[in-house]
Amino acid sequence: MKQVTFSQDHIAIYRYLMLLDEGQYCLEPATPRDDTKLWTTDQKASFIESLLMGVPMQTIYFAETYFGVKIVFDGYNRLRAIR
């Protein structure tokens, strides 16, 4: 059985965006997505509004490649909304 390890990081949105620009994070999903499940502009706006009101964002999960790049596993729509 393959060993799976977990780690937990708390990073601010601006820091995530900076790491994304540096290539340490990849916004492409680790698993194929059904395009019908992508958020609309209104859904993205509602999510951003909730962040501005201080509503906590759910956990986002990443899979790490052998090269150390983190690829989004769960939370693609939330990250696309703030990107």
N, C-alpha and C positions, 0 to 999 in steps of 0.2 A: 504494500500500500504506500502511495506517495505521501510524504510528509508535507503538511501545509502549515505555514507560520503566519501569524497575524501581528500587526503592530497598529498602534493608534496614534494619530497625529492631530493636533488642533491647529489649523492655520487660518489666518484671516483671508477674506476673499481677495483683497489686493495682493497678498503674498502668493496665493494660488495663481492669479493671473500673471504675475511676474515669473513664477516657475514654469508656467505654460509657455510663455514667450521664450524662456531659456531652453525649452525642449525637455525639461525634467518630467513634465506631465503631457499626456497625449489625450486630446478630447475625443478622438475616434473611439467608439465603444469596443470593448474586448470581445463582445459577442454580437452576432448579426442582429440588426434591429428591423422591426416592421415599421415602415415609414408612416403608417396610419397612427402610430402611437407617439409621434412627435408632437410637442406642444404647439398650439397656435400662438399668434402674437398676443392675443388676449390672455391666454394662460400664462405666458411668460411675464406679461405686465402684472398680473395678479400675484405671481410669485415674488417679483421684485418689490411690489408694494408691501407684501407681508414681511419681507426682510427689513424694509425701511421702518415698519411699525415695531420691529424688535421680536418678531416671531422666530423662534429657533429653527434652523434648517436641519432637516433629517441628515443622518449619517450618509456619507458618500463612500462607496467602496471602490478600490482600485486593485488591479492585478499588476504586479511588478515584473517587467521583462528581465532577461538575463543581463541586459545592459543597464539596468537600474531605472528605466523609464516607467512611470506609472501610467497605466491605461485604465480609463474609467470602466468599471464593471457594473456599477449601479449608481445612478444619479445623473445620467447623461442629459436629460431634459433640464434639470436644475442648473447644471454647469453651462449648458448652451444658453440658458436665459440670461446668465450674468456675463457671458462672453460677449 
